[in-house]
Amino acid sequence: MKTEIMNNLDDVLLYLKWGNISNDYFGHSRSWIYQRLNGYDGNGKPCELTDAQKETLRNALHDIADRIHAAADKI
């Protein structure tokens, strides 16, 4: 079953490099963010992003969107 975050990200999941987002914005590995987005930790126990991490992810997605818009405007 998909987490709420994964459902909300469904339209963009394939277009983002989650390893880069995890490393650049959180300082963690690709597996770390996949585990959190899918609702478990490295030991298979239930785990999700904290409210602060959700805010970081929200800001990261806004930052990436702004950079995409800027790149599109240059074309």
N, CA, C and O atoms as a Tripos MOL2 file, in Angstrom:
@<TRIPOS>MOLECULE
protein
  300   299    75     0     0
PROTEIN
NO_CHARGES

@<TRIPOS>ATOM
      1 N           0.8330   -1.1740    0.0000 N.3       1 MET1
      2 CA          0.0000    0.0000    0.0000 C.3       1 MET1
      3 C           0.8850    1.2460    0.0000 C.2       1 MET1
      4 O           1.8520    1.3270    0.7570 O.2       1 MET1
      5 N           0.5540    2.2020   -0.8390 N.am      2 LYS2
      6 CA          1.3210    3.4430   -0.9440 C.3       2 LYS2
      7 C           1.0480    4.3620    0.2420 C.2       2 LYS2
      8 O          -0.0610    4.4230    0.7740 O.2       2 LYS2
      9 N           2.1050    5.0760    0.6330 N.am      3 THR3
     10 CA          1.9280    6.0830    1.6710 C.3       3 THR3
     11 C           1.2520    7.3100    1.0720 C.2       3 THR3
     12 O           1.1940    7.4600   -0.1490 O.2       3 THR3
     13 N           0.7450    8.1790    1.9280 N.am      4 GLU4
     14 CA          0.1020    9.4100    1.4670 C.3       4 GLU4
     15 C           1.0790   10.2640    0.6570 C.2       4 GLU4
     16 O           0.7060   10.8400   -0.3660 O.2       4 GLU4
     17 N           2.3200   10.3430    1.1130 N.am      5 ILE5
     18 CA          3.3260   11.1330    0.3930 C.3       5 ILE5
     19 C           3.5430   10.5570   -1.0020 C.2       5 ILE5
     20 O           3.5960   11.3030   -1.9800 O.2       5 ILE5
     21 N           3.6670    9.2380   -1.1000 N.am      6 MET6
     22 CA          3.8750    8.6180   -2.4140 C.3       6 MET6
     23 C           2.6820    8.8780   -3.3330 C.2       6 MET6
     24 O           2.8660    9.1250   -4.5250 O.2       6 MET6
     25 N           1.4770    8.8270   -2.7990 N.am      7 ASN7
     26 CA          0.2900    9.1370   -3.6080 C.3       7 ASN7
     27 C           0.3410   10.5690   -4.1050 C.2       7 ASN7
     28 O           0.0030   10.8410   -5.2570 O.2       7 ASN7
     29 N           0.7640   11.4940   -3.2390 N.am      8 ASN8
     30 CA          0.8340   12.9010   -3.6260 C.3       8 ASN8
     31 C           1.9190   13.1650   -4.6610 C.2       8 ASN8
     32 O           1.8100   14.1070   -5.4460 O.2       8 ASN8
     33 N           2.9560   12.3500   -4.6700 N.am      9 LEU9
     34 CA          4.0740   12.5370   -5.5910 C.3       9 LEU9
     35 C           3.9430   11.7070   -6.8720 C.2       9 LEU9
     36 O           4.8160   11.7570   -7.7380 O.2       9 LEU9
     37 N           2.8740   10.9610   -6.9860 N.am     10 ASP10
     38 CA          2.7030   10.0010   -8.0820 C.3      10 ASP10
     39 C           2.9780   10.5910   -9.4670 C.2      10 ASP10
     40 O           3.5890    9.9270  -10.3040 O.2      10 ASP10
     41 N           2.5440   11.8080   -9.7180 N.am     11 ASP11
     42 CA          2.7050   12.4130  -11.0430 C.3      11 ASP11
     43 C           4.1470   12.7640  -11.3830 C.2      11 ASP11
     44 O           4.4790   12.9210  -12.5580 O.2      11 ASP11
     45 N           5.0060   12.8890  -10.3810 N.am     12 VAL12
     46 CA          6.3750   13.3430  -10.6430 C.3      12 VAL12
     47 C           7.4470   12.3290  -10.2630 C.2      12 VAL12
     48 O           8.6270   12.5660  -10.5200 O.2      12 VAL12
     49 N           7.0720   11.2190   -9.6650 N.am     13 LEU13
     50 CA          8.0520   10.2530   -9.1680 C.3      13 LEU13
     51 C           9.0980    9.8560  -10.2060 C.2      13 LEU13
     52 O          10.2870    9.7880   -9.8960 O.2      13 LEU13
     53 N           8.6660    9.6000  -11.4130 N.am     14 LEU14
     54 CA          9.5870    9.1150  -12.4430 C.3      14 LEU14
     55 C          10.5210   10.1970  -12.9810 C.2      14 LEU14
     56 O          11.5100    9.8830  -13.6420 O.2      14 LEU14
     57 N          10.2260   11.4360  -12.7110 N.am     15 TYR15
     58 CA         10.9930   12.5300  -13.2750 C.3      15 TYR15
     59 C          12.0620   13.0710  -12.3350 C.2      15 TYR15
     60 O          12.8460   13.9410  -12.7130 O.2      15 TYR15
     61 N          12.0910   12.5640  -11.1280 N.am     16 LEU16
     62 CA         13.0220   13.0870  -10.1380 C.3      16 LEU16
     63 C          14.0770   12.0500   -9.7820 C.2      16 LEU16
     64 O          13.7970   10.8520   -9.7490 O.2      16 LEU16
     65 N          15.2840   12.5170   -9.5170 N.am     17 LYS17
     66 CA         16.3630   11.6500   -9.0550 C.3      17 LYS17
     67 C          16.3830   11.7300   -7.5310 C.2      17 LYS17
     68 O          16.9620   12.6470   -6.9480 O.2      17 LYS17
     69 N          15.7420   10.7560   -6.9060 N.am     18 TRP18
     70 CA         15.5620   10.7890   -5.4680 C.3      18 TRP18
     71 C          16.8730   10.6830   -4.7150 C.2      18 TRP18
     72 O          17.0030   11.2300   -3.6190 O.2      18 TRP18
     73 N          17.8550    9.9830   -5.2880 N.am     19 GLY19
     74 CA         19.1620    9.9060   -4.6360 C.3      19 GLY19
     75 C          19.8020   11.2690   -4.5230 C.2      19 GLY19
     76 O          20.4040   11.5920   -3.4990 O.2      19 GLY19
     77 N          19.6770   12.0810   -5.5740 N.am     20 ASN20
     78 CA         20.2220   13.4350   -5.5330 C.3      20 ASN20
     79 C          19.4690   14.3020   -4.5290 C.2      20 ASN20
     80 O          20.0820   15.0680   -3.7860 O.2      20 ASN20
     81 N          18.1590   14.1850   -4.5040 N.am     21 ILE21
     82 CA         17.3610   14.9570   -3.5450 C.3      21 ILE21
     83 C          17.7340   14.5610   -2.1240 C.2      21 ILE21
     84 O          17.9320   15.4250   -1.2690 O.2      21 ILE21
     85 N          17.8320   13.2660   -1.8680 N.am     22 SER22
     86 CA         18.1740   12.7930   -0.5360 C.3      22 SER22
     87 C          19.5490   13.2910   -0.1050 C.2      22 SER22
     88 O          19.7270   13.7510    1.0230 O.2      22 SER22
     89 N          20.5170   13.1970   -1.0080 N.am     23 ASN23
     90 CA         21.8840   13.6240   -0.6940 C.3      23 ASN23
     91 C          21.9820   15.1420   -0.5550 C.2      23 ASN23
     92 O          22.5300   15.6430    0.4270 O.2      23 ASN23
     93 N          21.4570   15.8670   -1.5260 N.am     24 ASP24
     94 CA         21.6300   17.3240   -1.5600 C.3      24 ASP24
     95 C          20.8160   18.0680   -0.5010 C.2      24 ASP24
     96 O          21.2860   19.0580    0.0590 O.2      24 ASP24
     97 N          19.6270   17.6080   -0.2320 N.am     25 TYR25
     98 CA         18.7450   18.3410    0.6740 C.3      25 TYR25
     99 C          18.6770   17.7520    2.0880 C.2      25 TYR25
    100 O          18.3450   18.4570    3.0410 O.2      25 TYR25
    101 N          18.9930   16.4580    2.2200 N.am     26 PHE26
    102 CA         18.9020   15.8120    3.5230 C.3      26 PHE26
    103 C          20.2430   15.2980    4.0450 C.2      26 PHE26
    104 O          20.3960   15.0690    5.2450 O.2      26 PHE26
    105 N          21.2150   15.1180    3.1470 N.am     27 GLY27
    106 CA         22.4980   14.5620    3.5640 C.3      27 GLY27
    107 C          22.4470   13.0690    3.8250 C.2      27 GLY27
    108 O          23.2360   12.5390    4.6080 O.2      27 GLY27
    109 N          21.5140   12.3900    3.1630 N.am     28 HIS28
    110 CA         21.3430   10.9460    3.3430 C.3      28 HIS28
    111 C          21.4260   10.2350    1.9940 C.2      28 HIS28
    112 O          21.4420   10.8640    0.9360 O.2      28 HIS28
    113 N          21.4780    8.9220    2.0640 N.am     29 SER29
    114 CA         21.5710    8.0970    0.8560 C.3      29 SER29
    115 C          20.2210    7.9850    0.1470 C.2      29 SER29
    116 O          19.1750    8.3470    0.6870 O.2      29 SER29
    117 N          20.2840    7.4730   -1.0760 N.am     30 ARG30
    118 CA         19.0680    7.2340   -1.8480 C.3      30 ARG30
    119 C          18.1480    6.2660   -1.1230 C.2      30 ARG30
    120 O          16.9340    6.4670   -1.0960 O.2      30 ARG30
    121 N          18.7110    5.2200   -0.5380 N.am     31 SER31
    122 CA         17.8710    4.2360    0.1510 C.3      31 SER31
    123 C          17.1410    4.8590    1.3350 C.2      31 SER31
    124 O          16.0180    4.4600    1.6440 O.2      31 SER31
    125 N          17.7620    5.8310    2.0010 N.am     32 TRP32
    126 CA         17.1270    6.4860    3.1430 C.3      32 TRP32
    127 C          15.8140    7.1370    2.7280 C.2      32 TRP32
    128 O          14.7900    6.9410    3.3820 O.2      32 TRP32
    129 N          15.8380    7.9080    1.6480 N.am     33 ILE33
    130 CA         14.6120    8.6040    1.2490 C.3      33 ILE33
    131 C          13.5690    7.6300    0.7080 C.2      33 ILE33
    132 O          12.3760    7.8090    0.9520 O.2      33 ILE33
    133 N          13.9990    6.6040   -0.0200 N.am     34 TYR34
    134 CA         13.0360    5.6100   -0.5020 C.3      34 TYR34
    135 C          12.3510    4.9120    0.6610 C.2      34 TYR34
    136 O          11.1450    4.6690    0.6270 O.2      34 TYR34
    137 N          13.1240    4.5910    1.6890 N.am     35 GLN35
    138 CA         12.5350    3.9420    2.8590 C.3      35 GLN35
    139 C          11.4970    4.8450    3.5080 C.2      35 GLN35
    140 O          10.3960    4.3930    3.8240 O.2      35 GLN35
    141 N          11.8300    6.1040    3.7080 N.am     36 ARG36
    142 CA         10.8990    7.0320    4.3510 C.3      36 ARG36
    143 C           9.6580    7.2590    3.4930 C.2      36 ARG36
    144 O           8.5410    7.2870    4.0090 O.2      36 ARG36
    145 N           9.8530    7.4190    2.1870 N.am     37 LEU37
    146 CA          8.7080    7.6380    1.3030 C.3      37 LEU37
    147 C           7.7890    6.4220    1.2620 C.2      37 LEU37
    148 O           6.5790    6.5550    1.0810 O.2      37 LEU37
    149 N           8.3670    5.2420    1.4300 N.am     38 ASN38
    150 CA          7.5770    4.0100    1.3960 C.3      38 ASN38
    151 C           7.0990    3.5650    2.7730 C.2      38 ASN38
    152 O           6.4120    2.5510    2.8950 O.2      38 ASN38
    153 N           7.4670    4.3320    3.8310 N.am     39 GLY39
    154 CA          6.9100    4.0860    5.1420 C.3      39 GLY39
    155 C           7.6320    3.0850    6.0220 C.2      39 GLY39
    156 O           7.0150    2.5250    6.9270 O.2      39 GLY39
    157 N           8.9210    2.8340    5.7930 N.am     40 TYR40
    158 CA          9.6750    1.9250    6.6530 C.3      40 TYR40
    159 C          11.1110    2.4080    6.7820 C.2      40 TYR40
    160 O          11.5870    3.2180    5.9870 O.2      40 TYR40
    161 N          11.8000    1.8850    7.8190 N.am     41 ASP41
    162 CA         13.2050    2.2270    7.9840 C.3      41 ASP41
    163 C          14.0710    1.0910    7.4500 C.2      41 ASP41
    164 O          13.5530    0.1460    6.8540 O.2      41 ASP41
    165 N          15.3680    1.1730    7.6560 N.am     42 GLY42
    166 CA         16.2960    0.1690    7.1340 C.3      42 GLY42
    167 C          16.0970   -1.2200    7.7060 C.2      42 GLY42
    168 O          16.5780   -2.1990    7.1360 O.2      42 GLY42
    169 N          15.3940   -1.3180    8.8240 N.am     43 ASN43
    170 CA         15.1290   -2.6150    9.4440 C.3      43 ASN43
    171 C          13.7250   -3.1280    9.1390 C.2      43 ASN43
    172 O          13.2900   -4.1370    9.6920 O.2      43 ASN43
    173 N          13.0250   -2.4260    8.2560 N.am     44 GLY44
    174 CA         11.6810   -2.8390    7.8780 C.3      44 GLY44
    175 C          10.6050   -2.4000    8.8530 C.2      44 GLY44
    176 O           9.4470   -2.7940    8.7170 O.2      44 GLY44
    177 N          10.9740   -1.5900    9.8360 N.am     45 LYS45
    178 CA          9.9940   -1.0960   10.8010 C.3      45 LYS45
    179 C           9.2880    0.1370   10.2430 C.2      45 LYS45
    180 O           9.8780    0.8890    9.4680 O.2      45 LYS45
    181 N           8.0360    0.3480   10.6290 N.am     46 PRO46
    182 CA          7.3160    1.5310   10.1550 C.3      46 PRO46
    183 C           8.0680    2.8190   10.5010 C.2      46 PRO46
    184 O           8.5480    2.9920   11.6220 O.2      46 PRO46
    185 N           8.1580    3.7010    9.5340 N.am     47 CYS47
    186 CA          8.8750    4.9580    9.7240 C.3      47 CYS47
    187 C           8.4250    5.9150    8.6260 C.2      47 CYS47
    188 O           8.1620    5.5020    7.4960 O.2      47 CYS47
    189 N           8.3410    7.1790    8.9670 N.am     48 GLU48
    190 CA          7.9620    8.1660    7.9570 C.3      48 GLU48
    191 C           8.7690    9.4320    8.1720 C.2      48 GLU48
    192 O           9.4810    9.5720    9.1670 O.2      48 GLU48
    193 N           8.6500   10.3340    7.2450 N.am     49 LEU49
    194 CA          9.3260   11.6140    7.3840 C.3      49 LEU49
    195 C           8.7300   12.3910    8.5570 C.2      49 LEU49
    196 O           7.5190   12.3730    8.7780 O.2      49 LEU49
    197 N           9.5890   13.0640    9.2960 N.am     50 THR50
    198 CA          9.1070   13.9380   10.3620 C.3      50 THR50
    199 C           8.4820   15.1760    9.7220 C.2      50 THR50
    200 O           8.6160   15.3850    8.5160 O.2      50 THR50
    201 N           7.8110   15.9830   10.5100 N.am     51 ASP51
    202 CA          7.2350   17.2180    9.9820 C.3      51 ASP51
    203 C           8.3270   18.1300    9.4200 C.2      51 ASP51
    204 O           8.1340   18.7640    8.3830 O.2      51 ASP51
    205 N           9.4610   18.1970   10.0950 N.am     52 ALA52
    206 CA         10.5750   19.0200    9.6140 C.3      52 ALA52
    207 C          11.1170   18.4760    8.2950 C.2      52 ALA52
    208 O          11.4570   19.2500    7.4000 O.2      52 ALA52
    209 N          11.1990   17.1570    8.1690 N.am     53 GLN53
    210 CA         11.6740   16.5490    6.9230 C.3      53 GLN53
    211 C          10.6670   16.7450    5.8020 C.2      53 GLN53
    212 O          11.0600   16.9300    4.6500 O.2      53 GLN53
    213 N           9.3890   16.7100    6.1110 N.am     54 LYS54
    214 CA          8.3630   16.9930    5.1010 C.3      54 LYS54
    215 C           8.5100   18.4220    4.5910 C.2      54 LYS54
    216 O           8.3670   18.6780    3.3950 O.2      54 LYS54
    217 N           8.7960   19.3460    5.4950 N.am     55 GLU55
    218 CA          9.0170   20.7400    5.1010 C.3      55 GLU55
    219 C          10.2600   20.8630    4.2250 C.2      55 GLU55
    220 O          10.2610   21.6210    3.2550 O.2      55 GLU55
    221 N          11.3170   20.1230    4.5580 N.am     56 THR56
    222 CA         12.5260   20.1220    3.7370 C.3      56 THR56
    223 C          12.2260   19.5760    2.3510 C.2      56 THR56
    224 O          12.6890   20.1300    1.3530 O.2      56 THR56
    225 N          11.4610   18.5020    2.2770 N.am     57 LEU57
    226 CA         11.0870   17.9280    0.9840 C.3      57 LEU57
    227 C          10.2340   18.9120    0.1910 C.2      57 LEU57
    228 O          10.4410   19.0850   -1.0100 O.2      57 LEU57
    229 N           9.2980   19.5420    0.8410 N.am     58 ARG58
    230 CA          8.4410   20.5480    0.1810 C.3      58 ARG58
    231 C           9.3050   21.6670   -0.4080 C.2      58 ARG58
    232 O           9.1170   22.0650   -1.5570 O.2      58 ARG58
    233 N          10.2480   22.1680    0.3860 N.am     59 ASN59
    234 CA         11.1330   23.2310   -0.0860 C.3      59 ASN59
    235 C          12.0350   22.7510   -1.2170 C.2      59 ASN59
    236 O          12.3010   23.4990   -2.1580 O.2      59 ASN59
    237 N          12.5040   21.5180   -1.1330 N.am     60 ALA60
    238 CA         13.3420   20.9540   -2.1950 C.3      60 ALA60
    239 C          12.5720   20.8900   -3.5110 C.2      60 ALA60
    240 O          13.1040   21.2530   -4.5600 O.2      60 ALA60
    241 N          11.3280   20.4330   -3.4600 N.am     61 LEU61
    242 CA         10.5210   20.3330   -4.6720 C.3      61 LEU61
    243 C          10.2220   21.7110   -5.2540 C.2      61 LEU61
    244 O          10.2030   21.8800   -6.4740 O.2      61 LEU61
    245 N           9.9900   22.6940   -4.3910 N.am     62 HIS62
    246 CA          9.7890   24.0680   -4.8740 C.3      62 HIS62
    247 C          11.0700   24.5980   -5.5250 C.2      62 HIS62
    248 O          11.0100   25.2600   -6.5610 O.2      62 HIS62
    249 N          12.2160   24.3130   -4.9270 N.am     63 ASP63
    250 CA         13.4920   24.7500   -5.4780 C.3      63 ASP63
    251 C          13.7310   24.1310   -6.8530 C.2      63 ASP63
    252 O          14.1330   24.8190   -7.7910 O.2      63 ASP63
    253 N          13.4830   22.8320   -6.9650 N.am     64 ILE64
    254 CA         13.6600   22.1360   -8.2470 C.3      64 ILE64
    255 C          12.6870   22.6940   -9.2840 C.2      64 ILE64
    256 O          13.0680   22.9010  -10.4360 O.2      64 ILE64
    257 N          11.4520   22.9350   -8.8940 N.am     65 ALA65
    258 CA         10.4570   23.5070   -9.8130 C.3      65 ALA65
    259 C          10.9020   24.8780  -10.3080 C.2      65 ALA65
    260 O          10.7770   25.1890  -11.4930 O.2      65 ALA65
    261 N          11.4220   25.6940   -9.3950 N.am     66 ASP66
    262 CA         11.9070   27.0210   -9.7950 C.3      66 ASP66
    263 C          13.0520   26.9040  -10.7940 C.2      66 ASP66
    264 O          13.1210   27.6680  -11.7560 O.2      66 ASP66
    265 N          13.9410   25.9540  -10.5680 N.am     67 ARG67
    266 CA         15.0740   25.7800  -11.4880 C.3      67 ARG67
    267 C          14.6200   25.2500  -12.8410 C.2      67 ARG67
    268 O          15.1900   25.6130  -13.8690 O.2      67 ARG67
    269 N          13.6100   24.4050  -12.8520 N.am     68 ILE68
    270 CA         13.0470   23.9040  -14.1070 C.3      68 ILE68
    271 C          12.4010   25.0520  -14.8760 C.2      68 ILE68
    272 O          12.5970   25.1800  -16.0840 O.2      68 ILE68
    273 N          11.6360   25.8820  -14.1840 N.am     69 HIS69
    274 CA         11.0180   27.0420  -14.8300 C.3      69 HIS69
    275 C          12.0700   27.9770  -15.4150 C.2      69 HIS69
    276 O          11.9120   28.4640  -16.5340 O.2      69 HIS69
    277 N          13.1290   28.2280  -14.6750 N.am     70 ALA70
    278 CA         14.1960   29.1040  -15.1500 C.3      70 ALA70
    279 C          14.8690   28.5220  -16.3930 C.2      70 ALA70
    280 O          15.1680   29.2450  -17.3430 O.2      70 ALA70
    281 N          15.1010   27.2110  -16.3740 N.am     71 ALA71
    282 CA         15.7130   26.5570  -17.5370 C.3      71 ALA71
    283 C          14.7750   26.6290  -18.7470 C.2      71 ALA71
    284 O          15.2240   26.8770  -19.8660 O.2      71 ALA71
    285 N          13.4720   26.4130  -18.5220 N.am     72 ALA72
    286 CA         12.4980   26.4740  -19.6100 C.3      72 ALA72
    287 C          12.4350   27.8700  -20.2060 C.2      72 ALA72
    288 O          12.3000   28.0210  -21.4200 O.2      72 ALA72
    289 N          12.5320   28.8890  -19.3670 N.am     73 ASP73
    290 CA         12.4740   30.2610  -19.8470 C.3      73 ASP73
    291 C          13.6700   30.6210  -20.7280 C.2      73 ASP73
    292 O          13.5860   31.5380  -21.5440 O.2      73 ASP73
    293 N          14.7650   29.9110  -20.5670 N.am     74 LYS74
    294 CA         15.9750   30.1870  -21.3540 C.3      74 LYS74
    295 C          15.9190   29.5620  -22.7450 C.2      74 LYS74
    296 O          16.7500   29.8720  -23.5990 O.2      74 LYS74
    297 N          14.9520   28.6900  -22.9730 N.am     75 ILE75
    298 CA         14.8670   28.0000  -24.2680 C.3      75 ILE75
    299 C          14.2380   28.9170  -25.2990 C.2      75 ILE75
    300 O          14.0760   28.5270  -26.4550 O.2      75 ILE75
@<TRIPOS>BOND
     1     1     2 1
     2     2     3 1
     3     3     4 2
     4     3     5 am
     5     5     6 1
     6     6     7 1
     7     7     8 2
     8     7     9 am
     9     9    10 1
    10    10    11 1
    11    11    12 2
    12    11    13 am
    13    13    14 1
    14    14    15 1
    15    15    16 2
    16    15    17 am
    17    17    18 1
    18    18    19 1
    19    19    20 2
    20    19    21 am
    21    21    22 1
    22    22    23 1
    23    23    24 2
    24    23    25 am
    25    25    26 1
    26    26    27 1
    27    27    28 2
    28    27    29 am
    29    29    30 1
    30    30    31 1
    31    31    32 2
    32    31    33 am
    33    33    34 1
    34    34    35 1
    35    35    36 2
    36    35    37 am
    37    37    38 1
    38    38    39 1
    39    39    40 2
    40    39    41 am
    41    41    42 1
    42    42    43 1
    43    43    44 2
    44    43    45 am
    45    45    46 1
    46    46    47 1
    47    47    48 2
    48    47    49 am
    49    49    50 1
    50    50    51 1
    51    51    52 2
    52    51    53 am
    53    53    54 1
    54    54    55 1
    55    55    56 2
    56    55    57 am
    57    57    58 1
    58    58    59 1
    59    59    60 2
    60    59    61 am
    61    61    62 1
    62    62    63 1
    63    63    64 2
    64    63    65 am
    65    65    66 1
    66    66    67 1
    67    67    68 2
    68    67    69 am
    69    69    70 1
    70    70    71 1
    71    71    72 2
    72    71    73 am
    73    73    74 1
    74    74    75 1
    75    75    76 2
    76    75    77 am
    77    77    78 1
    78    78    79 1
    79    79    80 2
    80    79    81 am
    81    81    82 1
    82    82    83 1
    83    83    84 2
    84    83    85 am
    85    85    86 1
    86    86    87 1
    87    87    88 2
    88    87    89 am
    89    89    90 1
    90    90    91 1
    91    91    92 2
    92    91    93 am
    93    93    94 1
    94    94    95 1
    95    95    96 2
    96    95    97 am
    97    97    98 1
    98    98    99 1
    99    99   100 2
   100    99   101 am
   101   101   102 1
   102   102   103 1
   103   103   104 2
   104   103   105 am
   105   105   106 1
   106   106   107 1
   107   107   108 2
   108   107   109 am
   109   109   110 1
   110   110   111 1
   111   111   112 2
   112   111   113 am
   113   113   114 1
   114   114   115 1
   115   115   116 2
   116   115   117 am
   117   117   118 1
   118   118   119 1
   119   119   120 2
   120   119   121 am
   121   121   122 1
   122   122   123 1
   123   123   124 2
   124   123   125 am
   125   125   126 1
   126   126   127 1
   127   127   128 2
   128   127   129 am
   129   129   130 1
   130   130   131 1
   131   131   132 2
   132   131   133 am
   133   133   134 1
   134   134   135 1
   135   135   136 2
   136   135   137 am
   137   137   138 1
   138   138   139 1
   139   139   140 2
   140   139   141 am
   141   141   142 1
   142   142   143 1
   143   143   144 2
   144   143   145 am
   145   145   146 1
   146   146   147 1
   147   147   148 2
   148   147   149 am
   149   149   150 1
   150   150   151 1
   151   151   152 2
   152   151   153 am
   153   153   154 1
   154   154   155 1
   155   155   156 2
   156   155   157 am
   157   157   158 1
   158   158   159 1
   159   159   160 2
   160   159   161 am
   161   161   162 1
   162   162   163 1
   163   163   164 2
   164   163   165 am
   165   165   166 1
   166   166   167 1
   167   167   168 2
   168   167   169 am
   169   169   170 1
   170   170   171 1
   171   171   172 2
   172   171   173 am
   173   173   174 1
   174   174   175 1
   175   175   176 2
   176   175   177 am
   177   177   178 1
   178   178   179 1
   179   179   180 2
   180   179   181 am
   181   181   182 1
   182   182   183 1
   183   183   184 2
   184   183   185 am
   185   185   186 1
   186   186   187 1
   187   187   188 2
   188   187   189 am
   189   189   190 1
   190   190   191 1
   191   191   192 2
   192   191   193 am
   193   193   194 1
   194   194   195 1
   195   195   196 2
   196   195   197 am
   197   197   198 1
   198   198   199 1
   199   199   200 2
   200   199   201 am
   201   201   202 1
   202   202   203 1
   203   203   204 2
   204   203   205 am
   205   205   206 1
   206   206   207 1
   207   207   208 2
   208   207   209 am
   209   209   210 1
   210   210   211 1
   211   211   212 2
   212   211   213 am
   213   213   214 1
   214   214   215 1
   215   215   216 2
   216   215   217 am
   217   217   218 1
   218   218   219 1
   219   219   220 2
   220   219   221 am
   221   221   222 1
   222   222   223 1
   223   223   224 2
   224   223   225 am
   225   225   226 1
   226   226   227 1
   227   227   228 2
   228   227   229 am
   229   229   230 1
   230   230   231 1
   231   231   232 2
   232   231   233 am
   233   233   234 1
   234   234   235 1
   235   235   236 2
   236   235   237 am
   237   237   238 1
   238   238   239 1
   239   239   240 2
   240   239   241 am
   241   241   242 1
   242   242   243 1
   243   243   244 2
   244   243   245 am
   245   245   246 1
   246   246   247 1
   247   247   248 2
   248   247   249 am
   249   249   250 1
   250   250   251 1
   251   251   252 2
   252   251   253 am
   253   253   254 1
   254   254   255 1
   255   255   256 2
   256   255   257 am
   257   257   258 1
   258   258   259 1
   259   259   260 2
   260   259   261 am
   261   261   262 1
   262   262   263 1
   263   263   264 2
   264   263   265 am
   265   265   266 1
   266   266   267 1
   267   267   268 2
   268   267   269 am
   269   269   270 1
   270   270   271 1
   271   271   272 2
   272   271   273 am
   273   273   274 1
   274   274   275 1
   275   275   276 2
   276   275   277 am
   277   277   278 1
   278   278   279 1
   279   279   280 2
   280   279   281 am
   281   281   282 1
   282   282   283 1
   283   283   284 2
   284   283   285 am
   285   285   286 1
   286   286   287 1
   287   287   288 2
   288   287   289 am
   289   289   290 1
   290   290   291 1
   291   291   292 2
   292   291   293 am
   293   293   294 1
   294   294   295 1
   295   295   296 2
   296   295   297 am
   297   297   298 1
   298   298   299 1
   299   299   300 2
@<TRIPOS>SUBSTRUCTURE
     1 MET1         2 RESIDUE 1 A MET
     2 LYS2         6 RESIDUE 1 A LYS
     3 THR3        10 RESIDUE 1 A THR
     4 GLU4        14 RESIDUE 1 A GLU
     5 ILE5        18 RESIDUE 1 A ILE
     6 MET6        22 RESIDUE 1 A MET
     7 ASN7        26 RESIDUE 1 A ASN
     8 ASN8        30 RESIDUE 1 A ASN
     9 LEU9        34 RESIDUE 1 A LEU
    10 ASP10       38 RESIDUE 1 A ASP
    11 ASP11       42 RESIDUE 1 A ASP
    12 VAL12       46 RESIDUE 1 A VAL
    13 LEU13       50 RESIDUE 1 A LEU
    14 LEU14       54 RESIDUE 1 A LEU
    15 TYR15       58 RESIDUE 1 A TYR
    16 LEU16       62 RESIDUE 1 A LEU
    17 LYS17       66 RESIDUE 1 A LYS
    18 TRP18       70 RESIDUE 1 A TRP
    19 GLY19       74 RESIDUE 1 A GLY
    20 ASN20       78 RESIDUE 1 A ASN
    21 ILE21       82 RESIDUE 1 A ILE
    22 SER22       86 RESIDUE 1 A SER
    23 ASN23       90 RESIDUE 1 A ASN
    24 ASP24       94 RESIDUE 1 A ASP
    25 TYR25       98 RESIDUE 1 A TYR
    26 PHE26      102 RESIDUE 1 A PHE
    27 GLY27      106 RESIDUE 1 A GLY
    28 HIS28      110 RESIDUE 1 A HIS
    29 SER29      114 RESIDUE 1 A SER
    30 ARG30      118 RESIDUE 1 A ARG
    31 SER31      122 RESIDUE 1 A SER
    32 TRP32      126 RESIDUE 1 A TRP
    33 ILE33      130 RESIDUE 1 A ILE
    34 TYR34      134 RESIDUE 1 A TYR
    35 GLN35      138 RESIDUE 1 A GLN
    36 ARG36      142 RESIDUE 1 A ARG
    37 LEU37      146 RESIDUE 1 A LEU
    38 ASN38      150 RESIDUE 1 A ASN
    39 GLY39      154 RESIDUE 1 A GLY
    40 TYR40      158 RESIDUE 1 A TYR
    41 ASP41      162 RESIDUE 1 A ASP
    42 GLY42      166 RESIDUE 1 A GLY
    43 ASN43      170 RESIDUE 1 A ASN
    44 GLY44      174 RESIDUE 1 A GLY
    45 LYS45      178 RESIDUE 1 A LYS
    46 PRO46      182 RESIDUE 1 A PRO
    47 CYS47      186 RESIDUE 1 A CYS
    48 GLU48      190 RESIDUE 1 A GLU
    49 LEU49      194 RESIDUE 1 A LEU
    50 THR50      198 RESIDUE 1 A THR
    51 ASP51      202 RESIDUE 1 A ASP
    52 ALA52      206 RESIDUE 1 A ALA
    53 GLN53      210 RESIDUE 1 A GLN
    54 LYS54      214 RESIDUE 1 A LYS
    55 GLU55      218 RESIDUE 1 A GLU
    56 THR56      222 RESIDUE 1 A THR
    57 LEU57      226 RESIDUE 1 A LEU
    58 ARG58      230 RESIDUE 1 A ARG
    59 ASN59      234 RESIDUE 1 A ASN
    60 ALA60      238 RESIDUE 1 A ALA
    61 LEU61      242 RESIDUE 1 A LEU
    62 HIS62      246 RESIDUE 1 A HIS
    63 ASP63      250 RESIDUE 1 A ASP
    64 ILE64      254 RESIDUE 1 A ILE
    65 ALA65      258 RESIDUE 1 A ALA
    66 ASP66      262 RESIDUE 1 A ASP
    67 ARG67      266 RESIDUE 1 A ARG
    68 ILE68      270 RESIDUE 1 A ILE
    69 HIS69      274 RESIDUE 1 A HIS
    70 ALA70      278 RESIDUE 1 A ALA
    71 ALA71      282 RESIDUE 1 A ALA
    72 ALA72      286 RESIDUE 1 A ALA
    73 ASP73      290 RESIDUE 1 A ASP
    74 LYS74      294 RESIDUE 1 A LYS
    75 ILE75      298 RESIDUE 1 A ILE
